[in-house]
C-alpha cells in the first residue's frame, strides 16, 4: 500500500525544511535506509534515508521549495500501483499543504523583476561565461556536495557549469575553486540547495536567506527580546597562560603528531569549564516556572560558517584535559566547515563561548544562546598598560572578556564571582588543577 513520506525533523530546532535535491527519480526502486533526498535544515544540508521499501511513485515537493514539518513530500508504494494522490493526501497528517516557493528560477530565464529599491532596474541574468561538461544524476540534477554548492554561491560560480572530479562525476569543492580560477562564473548565481538567486543590480544585491540564517534570526531575536541581558567585563593577564601553552606545544612538536597542539581558546575553554564547576548557577537554564541547574558542563563553541553561526558542543568539558579539549574542538570545527555535524553534536550545550580574538577584535558583546543563562565573548590578547600590585605602570598582554547574563537566572554578584574565579585560573593556570 502506498505510503506518504513527510518532511522529517532533522534537528532539534527545525520547523521547516527545503528540498535541495532528490537522489531518486519517480519510478526508481528504494530500499529502507537508502539515501532518498537531500534536505536543507536550519543547520546543514543532510541526506534523508528512506523509511520505506518500494518504488518512488510521486515526488510532491520539487527542489527549491520549502515546507513545514510533516508536510507530504513524496509517495512510496509498490511497482505499478495506482495511487489516488488526492485521497491519499487527505488521509495524511497534514494533507496537501502547499509548499513555499523559494523564488528560484532557471538562470537563463531570469528576467528583470521588482528592483531592490523603487526605480532601480534589475538586469537580466547572464548565462555562465564558460560552458564545461556537467555530470547529472538520474533525476537530471547536477550531482554536487553541499560544501561545493556553498563555495559556488560564495564565489559566484554557476554550479551547473562545473566539471566534477569526485566519485561518479560528483562536483566537489576543489572543482568549484578550479572553475573560479579559470573564469567560470555567472552574474546570477543560485543559492545552495536551490535557494533564491542573487540578482545584482546597479545599487543593490538581493541575497537569499538560508534555513540556517532564518533560524538564527528567529532564535536570537527571541533571545534578545525575552532574556533581560546585562553585561560584565573583566580582563586577565595572559603571561602565565601563554608560557604554559608554549610548553604544551613544544611537547606536541616533539611527539611526532601524537599530541594535539593547543590554542589559547582551548585553554580558555578549560578555564571556563573548571570555573562553571565552582559556580553552577551560571551553568543553568531558565525554564519559565523554574531554573534548571545542570549537573554536567557542556561547552558550546560558536563556529562561523558562510551561512551563519553554529554551536557544536564539547561534552563533560570540566572532566577533560586540555589536550582532549584541543582535539575535540579541532574535530568539531572541521566537521562544521565540512557540513558533517550531526544533531548530537549540537545538543544540550549549557554555556557558550564566542571568541573573535583571532580577528583582532579586542572587545564585544554576544547574544545569549537560549535556553542557556550566559555566553562569554572573548577578545584578542593585546599589550596593554597596567598598574601592578606594587603600583608600577607596566605593559602586560591582557585579554578582555564580556559575559552576557540572563538576569532571570544570574545576578550581578554571582556573575562577578564566576568571572573572578575564571581570571584567577587564567592568571595562575596551575590552580585549575587543584
C-alpha positions in Angstrom: 0.0 0.0 0.0 1.3 3.5 -0.9 2.9 5.5 1.9 3.2 9.2 2.3 6.7 10.4 3.1 6.6 13.6 5.1 9.1 16.4 5.8 11.2 15.0 8.7 12.5 16.8 11.8 16.3 16.5 11.3 17.4 18.9 14.1 16.0 19.9 17.5 15.2 23.5 16.3 14.0 22.6 12.8 10.5 23.9 12.0 10.6 23.7 8.2 12.8 22.2 5.6 13.9 22.8 2.0 14.3 20.2 -0.7 17.8 20.5 -2.0 17.9 17.6 -4.4 16.1 14.3 -4.9 18.5 11.4 -5.1 15.9 9.2 -6.7 13.6 9.9 -9.6 9.9 8.8 -9.9 9.8 5.1 -10.8 13.1 4.2 -9.0 13.2 1.4 -6.5 14.0 2.5 -3.0 15.2 0.4 0.0 14.8 1.3 3.6 17.9 3.2 4.8 18.9 4.2 1.2 19.5 7.9 0.7 16.4 9.4 -0.8 16.6 13.2 -0.7 18.9 16.0 0.4 17.1 18.3 2.8 18.3 21.8 3.8 17.6 22.3 7.5 18.4 25.3 9.8 21.8 23.8 10.5 23.0 21.9 7.5 22.1 20.1 4.2 21.6 16.5 5.1 20.7 13.3 3.3 17.5 11.7 4.4 17.2 8.0 4.2 14.0 6.3 3.0 11.8 5.0 5.8 10.0 2.6 3.4 10.7 -0.1 0.8 9.2 0.2 -2.6 9.1 2.4 -5.6 9.1 6.2 -5.6 5.7 6.8 -7.1 5.4 10.5 -6.8 7.6 13.5 -5.9 5.2 16.1 -4.4 7.7 18.8 -3.4 10.2 19.8 -6.0 13.8 21.0 -5.4 14.0 24.6 -4.3 10.8 24.6 -2.3 10.4 24.9 1.5 7.7 23.3 3.5 6.7 22.9 7.2 7.5 19.7 9.2 5.2 16.7 8.5 4.1 18.1 5.1 3.9 15.3 2.5 6.9 15.4 0.1 6.7 12.1 -1.7 4.8 8.8 -2.1 6.4 5.4 -2.0 4.5 2.2 -2.9 4.5 -1.0 -4.9 5.7 -1.1 -8.5 2.8 -0.4 -10.9 0.5 0.6 -8.0 -2.2 3.1 -9.0 -2.5 5.9 -6.4 -5.3 8.3 -5.8 -3.0 11.1 -4.7 -5.8 13.5 -3.7 -7.4 10.8 -1.4 -4.0 9.8 0.0 -3.1 13.4 0.8 -6.5 13.9 2.5 -5.7 11.0 4.8 -2.2 12.2 5.7 -1.4 14.0 8.9 -1.2 17.5 7.3 -2.9 17.0 4.0 -1.6 18.5 0.8 -0.1 21.6 2.3 1.1 24.0 -0.3 4.9 24.3 -0.3 6.6 27.6 0.0 8.4 28.6 -3.2 11.9 29.9 -2.5 11.7 32.2 -5.6 14.1 30.0 -7.7 14.0 30.2 -11.5 16.4 28.8 -14.1 19.3 31.2 -14.6 18.7 31.7 -18.3 15.0 32.5 -17.7 15.5 35.2 -15.0 14.2 38.4 -16.3 14.2 42.0 -14.9 11.8 42.0 -11.9 11.0 44.2 -9.0 14.1 46.0 -8.0 15.6 46.0 -4.5 14.9 49.8 -4.4 12.0 51.6 -6.1 13.1 52.8 -9.5 16.2 50.7 -9.7 16.0 48.3 -12.6 17.5 44.8 -12.2 19.5 43.4 -15.1 18.6 40.3 -16.9 20.6 37.3 -15.9 23.6 36.2 -17.9 24.4 32.7 -18.9 27.6 31.1 -17.4 30.7 32.6 -19.0 32.2 29.2 -19.5 30.3 26.1 -20.6 32.0 22.9 -19.3 30.8 19.4 -19.3 28.4 18.5 -16.5 27.6 15.2 -14.9 24.0 14.9 -13.7 22.3 12.2 -11.7 19.3 10.1 -12.8 16.9 12.9 -12.0 18.7 15.3 -14.3 20.1 17.3 -11.3 23.8 18.2 -11.2 25.5 16.0 -8.6 27.5 18.1 -6.1 28.3 18.1 -2.5 26.7 20.6 -0.1 30.0 22.2 0.6 30.7 22.6 -3.2 27.3 24.4 -3.6 28.1 26.7 -0.7 31.5 27.6 -2.1 30.0 28.1 -5.6 27.5 30.5 -4.1 30.2 32.4 -2.3 32.5 32.6 -5.4 29.7 33.4 -7.8 30.2 30.2 -9.8 27.3 28.6 -11.6 27.4 25.0 -10.3 25.9 23.6 -13.5 29.0 24.9 -15.4 31.5 22.9 -13.4 33.0 19.5 -14.3 33.1 17.1 -11.3 36.2 15.1 -10.4 34.6 13.3 -7.4 33.2 9.8 -7.3 30.8 9.2 -10.2 31.5 12.7 -11.5 30.2 14.4 -8.3 31.3 18.1 -8.1 33.4 18.7 -5.0 34.8 21.9 -3.5 38.1 21.9 -5.4 36.2 21.7 -8.7 34.4 24.9 -7.9 37.7 26.6 -6.9 39.3 25.4 -10.1 36.4 26.7 -12.2 36.6 30.1 -10.5 40.3 30.4 -11.3 39.5 29.6 -14.9 36.8 32.2 -15.1 33.7 30.0 -14.9 31.3 32.4 -13.1 27.8 33.8 -13.6 26.3 37.2 -12.9 23.3 35.4 -11.4 24.2 32.5 -9.0 21.8 30.1 -7.5 22.0 29.8 -3.7 22.9 26.4 -2.3 20.1 23.8 -2.1 18.0 25.6 -4.7 17.6 28.8 -2.8 16.7 32.1 -4.5 19.2 33.5 -7.0 21.4 36.5 -6.1 20.4 39.2 -8.6 23.0 42.0 -8.8 21.7 45.5 -9.7 23.3 48.8 -10.1 22.7 49.7 -6.4 21.8 46.6 -4.6 22.0 42.8 -4.4 19.1 40.6 -3.4 20.5 37.9 -1.2 18.8 34.6 -0.5 18.1 33.7 3.2 19.1 30.1 4.0 17.3 27.9 6.5 20.2 28.4 8.9 20.0 32.2 8.7 16.3 32.2 9.2 16.6 30.1 12.3 19.5 32.3 13.7 17.4 35.4 13.1 14.3 33.9 14.8 16.1 32.4 17.8 18.4 35.4 18.6 15.6 37.9 18.2 13.6 35.9 20.7 16.5 35.6 23.0 17.3 39.3 22.9 13.6 40.2 23.5 12.8 37.6 26.1 16.0 37.4 28.2 16.9 40.5 30.2 20.6 40.8 29.2 23.2 42.5 31.3 26.9 42.5 30.7 30.1 42.1 32.9 33.5 42.8 31.5 36.9 41.8 33.0 40.5 41.5 31.7 43.1 38.9 32.5 46.9 38.9 32.3 47.9 36.1 29.8 51.6 35.9 30.7 51.5 32.6 32.6 48.8 31.0 30.3 50.9 31.8 27.3 54.0 30.3 28.9 52.1 27.1 29.7 50.8 27.0 26.1 54.3 27.3 24.8 55.5 24.4 26.9 52.5 22.3 25.8 53.2 23.0 22.1 56.9 22.3 22.5 56.0 18.8 23.8 53.5 18.4 20.9 56.1 19.3 18.4 58.4 16.6 19.8 55.7 13.9 19.8 55.5 13.3 16.0 51.9 14.2 15.9 50.8 12.1 18.8 49.9 15.1 20.9 47.5 17.8 19.7 48.7 21.4 19.6 46.9 23.7 22.0 45.4 27.1 21.2 44.6 30.0 23.6 41.0 29.2 23.0 41.5 25.6 24.2 43.0 26.9 27.5 40.1 29.4 27.8 37.6 26.5 27.4 39.4 24.6 30.2 39.3 27.6 32.5 35.6 28.3 31.8 34.7 24.6 32.4 36.5 24.5 35.7 35.0 27.8 36.8 31.5 26.6 35.9 32.1 23.7 38.2 32.7 26.2 41.1 29.7 28.4 40.1 26.8 26.1 39.0 24.3 28.9 38.9 26.0 30.3 35.7 25.7 26.7 34.3 21.9 26.9 34.4 18.8 27.5 32.1 15.6 29.5 32.6 12.6 27.2 32.3 9.7 29.6 32.8 8.5 28.3 36.2 11.8 27.0 37.5 15.6 27.2 36.9 17.4 24.1 35.7 20.8 23.9 37.3 22.8 21.4 35.2 24.9 18.8 36.8 27.2 18.4 33.8 29.2 21.1 32.0 28.8 21.0 28.2 30.6 23.9 26.5 29.2 25.1 23.1 31.6 26.7 20.7 30.5 29.4 18.3 31.8 28.5 14.8 31.3 30.9 11.9 30.2 29.4 8.6 29.3 31.1 5.3 25.5 30.6 6.0 25.7 31.7 9.7 26.8 30.5 13.1 26.7 27.0 14.6 27.4 26.0 18.2 28.8 22.4 18.4 29.2 21.1 21.9 32.2 19.6 23.9 30.5 17.4 26.5 31.6 17.0 30.1 34.2 19.6 29.5 35.1 20.0 33.1 36.4 16.4 33.3 38.6 16.7 30.2 42.3 17.6 30.0 43.5 20.5 27.8 44.8 18.1 25.0 41.5 16.3 24.8 39.7 19.7 24.6 42.1 20.7 21.8 41.4 17.5 19.9 37.6 17.8 20.2 37.5 21.5 19.4 39.5 20.9 16.2 37.3 17.9 15.2 34.1 19.9 15.7 35.4 22.9 13.8 36.4 20.7 10.9 33.1 18.9 10.9 31.2 22.2 11.0 33.1 23.6 8.0 32.7 20.3 6.0 28.9 20.3 6.8 29.2 17.0 8.7 27.9 17.9 12.1 25.2 15.6 13.4 22.2 16.6 15.6 24.1 15.0 18.6 27.0 17.4 18.0 24.7 20.4 18.7 22.6 19.0 21.6 22.5 20.0 25.3 25.0 22.8 25.5 24.9 24.5 28.9 27.2 27.5 28.3 28.6 29.1 25.1 32.0 30.7 24.3 32.4 33.1 21.4 36.0 34.0 20.5 36.7 36.8 18.0 40.3 37.4 19.2 41.7 35.7 16.1 40.1 38.5 14.0 41.7 41.2 16.1 38.5 42.2 17.9 39.5 43.5 21.3 36.1 43.5 23.0 32.5 42.7 22.1 29.2 41.5 23.5 27.3 38.4 22.4 23.6 37.4 22.5 22.7 34.5 24.8 22.1 31.2 23.2 18.7 30.1 24.7 17.9 28.4 27.0 21.4 28.9 28.4 21.8 31.7 31.0 25.1 33.2 29.8 27.6 33.5 27.0 31.2 34.6 27.2 32.6 36.9 24.5 36.5 36.7 24.3 38.6 39.3 22.5 42.2 39.5 21.3 45.1 39.4 23.7 46.9 42.7 23.3 49.8 44.5 25.1 48.1 46.9 27.5 49.3 49.4 30.1 48.5 48.2 33.6 49.2 49.2 37.2 50.6 46.1 39.0 50.2 45.2 42.7 53.2 47.3 43.6 51.7 50.4 42.0 54.1 50.3 39.0 52.9 51.1 35.5 53.8 48.1 33.3 52.8 46.6 30.0 51.0 43.3 30.1 49.5 41.0 27.4 45.8 41.1 28.5 42.6 39.8 27.2 39.2 41.3 27.7 36.1 39.1 28.3 32.5 40.1 28.4 29.8 37.8 29.8 26.2 38.4 28.7 23.9 37.2 31.5 20.2 36.4 31.7 19.2 38.4 34.8 16.3 35.9 35.4 19.0 33.4 36.4 22.3 35.1 37.0 22.6 38.1 39.3 25.4 40.6 39.1 27.2 39.2 42.2 27.0 35.6 41.0 28.2 36.6 37.6 31.1 38.6 39.0 32.1 35.7 41.3 32.3 33.4 38.3 34.5 35.8 36.3 36.8 36.4 39.3 37.4 32.6 39.5 38.0 32.5 35.7 40.5 35.3 35.8 42.4 33.6 38.7 42.6 30.4 36.7 43.9 32.1 33.6 46.5 34.1 35.5 47.6 31.1 37.6 46.9 28.0 35.3 48.1 25.5 37.9 45.2 26.5 40.2 42.9 24.9 37.7 44.4 21.5 38.6 43.6 21.8 42.3 
